[in-house]
């Protein structure tokens, strides 16, 4: 039972922190402007998790119900950044996430199990700004999300096991941007994907409020829910994540 607990404990913070991303802010602009304008956004997602996880075929199924603080104990490193580029009505989006965890747990007979998990994801989408105005815009987006996940368990002198998974999810999304005041705006975003190509299914919903601190700097805050159902050769990741988000966006380019 102790080994089962720590497999779950080591894998879940990583999955929590690396479930892809979306742009957190967007300044209203003139869709007829042919100049490129860019945004870069580092962000954090303070999410809890619930669902079921089995990182290896031989591992037991773990039922999950954890808060954000409970999932941070095993985190070694994490990096999350997203960016967009716009020219007129054309939209490009990219997102990079990376996280790694490790844990060591005492076992009977004075042994210890060491568990390490590493995950990287890259999302790329392109789309069209439909009915864009100075105050309102609806972006129609489509693209892919690439996942690379590895997990290793080692009990020195007894057993060593490793699992590597890479898959690609097609995704389609819609983002609604609305200016509320000269400095405040809101974003609502939804996407769906997987369709049995990579994962069985994945979807997410996001709502944000953005404050324009300067001509180039935005602060975003909001709430995000995401679900993933991935199954392959006995592995299973059937999880839902929900929690507040915070991000800081830097905007640059001649098309601002």
C-alpha positions, 0 to 999 in steps of 0.5 A, a space after each residue: 500500500 505504501 508503494 501505491 501511495 507514492 506512485 500517485 503522489 509523485 505523478 499527480 503534481 506533474 500532471 497538474 502543472 503541465 496540462 497545456 495552456 491558453 493566452 491569458 490576455 489580449 489587447 483590442 486592436 484594429 483587425 485591418 492593421 497589417 503589422 504583426 503584434 506579439 504577446 508573451 505570458 508566463 503563468 501559474 495555475 493553482 489547481 486541485 485534481 480528481 480522477 483516476 491514474 495508473 502510470 504503468 500497466 502493472 501499477 494499481 489504479 489510484 483514485 485521486 482527490 487532492 488540493 493544490 497544496 497537497 500536489 506540490 510536495 514532490 515538485 522539482 521544477 516547472 516552467 510555463 509560458 504561452 505566446 500569440 502573434 496576430 496580423 490583421 485577422 490571422 492568429 497564431 498561438 504557441 504554448 510550452 509547459 515542462 514539469 518534473 517531480 521526484 519522491 522517495 518513500 520508505 518500504 519494509 526491510 529498510 528499503 526505499 522506492 524512488 519515483 521520478 516523473 517528467 513531462 513536456 507539452 507543446 501546443 500550436 494553433 492557428 486561427 481567424 479573428 471572426 467579427 473583430 472590433 475594437 471592443 469585441 473579438 471571437 477567435 476560431 482556433 485549431 491545432 495540435 498538442 504534443 505530449 511527452 511523459 516519462 515515469 521511472 520507479 527504482 528500488 535499489 537492488 530489487 526492481 527498476 521500471 520505466 514508462 515513456 509515452 508520447 502522443 499528439 492531440 488535435 484540438 479546436 477552440 473558440 475564444 471570446 474577448 470583450 473590452 469592459 472599460 479602458 483598462 479592464 477586459 475579459 476572456 472566455 475560452 473553450 476547447 475540445 480535442 483528442 477524438 481518439 487520435 492521441 487521448 480518448 478525449 480532452 476539453 477545457 474551459 477558461 474565464 479570465 479578467 485582464 487589467 492593463 497596467 501599462 501600454 505593454 503590460 497586462 495582469 490576468 486572473 481567473 478560473 480554469 477547468 480541464 479534463 483529460 482521458 488517455 488510455 494506452 496498453 494498460 496506462 490510464 490518465 482520467 483526470 479533471 483539474 480546476 483552480 484559479 490562474 494568474 498570468 503576466 502578459 508583455 505585448 510588443 510589435 508595431 501592430 499594438 
